[in-house]
């Protein structure tokens, strides 16, 4: 399935930066929290899923078509 949407729950995010390390085209840290970047679609799905799995607080949600 193709990824349709990626979200970061700001209430859960602790800003550890693992998502940005694994998927720098999809995530960026701002003010101590991770945000989904505009153009995240340019990141590989594999990297986005790896970033999701690396999140220690499960703040990343992936919605697939």
TORKOLNU-9592 format. One record per atom (N, C-alpha, C, O, CB): residue in three letters; y, x, z. Coordinates in steps of 0.2 Angstrom, whole numbers, plus 5000, padded with zeros to 4 digits. Glycine has a CB too. Example, Ala and Ser with C-alpha at 12.3 -4.5 7.8 and 13.67 -1.06 7.14 Angstrom:
2
ALA497250665039ALA497850625039ALA498450665039ALA498350715042ALA497850575045SER498950645035SER499550685036SER500050645039SER500650675040SER499750705029
REM end
This chain:
65
UNK499450045000UNK500050005000UNK500650045000UNK500650105003UNK500049955006UNK501150024997UNK501850054997UNK502250045002UNK502249985005UNK502150044990UNK502650085005UNK503050075011UNK503650035008UNK504050065003UNK503250145014UNK503849985011UNK504449945009UNK505049955014UNK505549955012UNK504249865010UNK504849975020UNK505449975025UNK505150025031UNK504650025033UNK505649915028UNK505650065033UNK505550105039UNK506050095044UNK506650085043UNK505550185037UNK505850085050UNK506350075056UNK506250115062UNK505650145063UNK506249995058UNK506750135065UNK506750175072UNK507050125077UNK507550105077UNK507150235071UNK506650115082UNK506850075088UNK507250115092UNK507050165096UNK506250045092UNK507950105092UNK508450145096UNK508250145104UNK508450195107UNK509150125094UNK508050085106UNK507850085113UNK507250125115UNK507250145121UNK507750015115UNK506850145111UNK506250185112UNK506450255111UNK506150305114UNK505650165109UNK506750275106UNK506850345103UNK507150385109UNK507650365112UNK507350345097UNK506850445109UNK507150495114UNK507450555111UNK507650605114UNK506550515119UNK507450555104UNK507850605100UNK507450675100UNK507750725100UNK508450615103UNK506750675100UNK506450735101UNK506450775094UNK506350835094UNK505750725102UNK506550735089UNK506650775082UNK506050785078UNK506050815073UNK507050835083UNK505450765081UNK504850775077UNK504850735070UNK504650765065UNK504250755081UNK505150675070UNK505150645064UNK505550675058UNK505350685053UNK505450575065UNK506150705060UNK506550745056UNK506250805053UNK506350825048UNK507250765059UNK505850835058UNK505450895056UNK504950885051UNK504850925046UNK505150935062UNK504550825051UNK504050815047UNK504350775040UNK504050785035UNK503550765050UNK504850735041UNK505150705035UNK505850705035UNK506250655036UNK504850625036UNK506150765033UNK506850775033UNK507250735028UNK507850725029UNK507050845032UNK506950705023UNK507250665018UNK507350595021UNK507750555018UNK506950665011UNK506950575026UNK506950505028UNK507250495035UNK507550445036UNK506250485029UNK507250545039UNK507550545046UNK508050595048UNK508050655045UNK507050545051UNK508550575052UNK509050625054UNK509250605061UNK509250545063UNK509650625050UNK509450655065UNK509650645072UNK510350645072UNK510750685069UNK509350705077UNK510650585076UNK511350585077UNK511450555084UNK511150505086UNK511650525071UNK511850595087UNK512050565094UNK511450565098UNK511350515103UNK512450505094UNK510950605097UNK510350605102UNK509850555100UNK509350545104UNK510550595109UNK509850525094UNK509350475092UNK509250485085UNK509650515081UNK509650405093UNK508650465083UNK508450465076UNK508650405072UNK508650345074UNK507650475075UNK508850415066UNK509050365061UNK508650375055UNK508550425053UNK509850355060UNK508550315051UNK508250315045UNK508850335040UNK509350295040UNK507850255043UNK508750385036UNK509250405031UNK509250355025UNK508750335023UNK509150475029UNK509850345022UNK509950315015UNK509550365010UNK509650425011UNK510650305013UNK509150335006UNK508750365002UNK508150395004UNK507750435002UNK509150424999UNK507850365010UNK507250385013UNK506650375008UNK506150405009UNK507150335019UNK506750335003UNK506250324998UNK506050384994UNK505550394991UNK506450264993UNK506450434995UNK506350494991UNK505850544995UNK505650594993UNK507050534990UNK505750525001UNK505250565005UNK504550545003UNK504450485002UNK505350555013UNK504050585004UNK503350565002UNK503150515008UNK503250525014UNK502950625002UNK502750475006UNK502450425011UNK501950465016UNK501950445022UNK501950365007UNK501650515014UNK501250555018UNK501650585024UNK501450585030UNK500850605014UNK502250605022UNK502750635027UNK502950585032UNK503050595038UNK503250675023UNK503150525029UNK503450475033UNK502850455038UNK503050445044UNK503650415029UNK502250445036UNK501750425040UNK501550475045UNK501350465051UNK501050405036UNK501650545043UNK501550595048UNK502050595054UNK501950605059UNK501550665045UNK502650585051UNK503250575056UNK503150525061UNK503250525067UNK503850565052UNK502850465059UNK502750405063UNK502150425068UNK502250415074UNK502450345059UNK501650465066UNK501150485070UNK501350535075UNK501050545081UNK500550505067UNK501850575074UNK502150625078UNK502550605084UNK502750635088UNK502450675074UNK502850535083UNK503350515088UNK502950505094UNK502550465095UNK503650445085UNK503250535100UNK502850535106UNK502950465110UNK502650445114UNK503150585111UNK503450425107UNK503550355110UNK503450305106UNK503650245107UNK504350355113UNK503150315100UNK503050265095UNK503650225093UNK503550155093UNK502450215097UNK504150255092UNK504850215090UNK504850205083UNK505350165081UNK505450265092UNK504450235078UNK504450225071UNK504050165069UNK503450165070UNK504350285067UNK504250115065UNK503850065062UNK503950065055UNK504450075052UNK504149995065UNK503350065052UNK503250065044UNK503049995042UNK502549975045UNK502750125042UNK503449965037UNK503249905035UNK503049915027UNK503349945023UNK503849845035UNK502349895026UNK502149905019UNK502149845015UNK502049785018UNK501449935020UNK502149845009UNK502149785004UNK501449755004UNK501349705001UNK502349804997
REM end
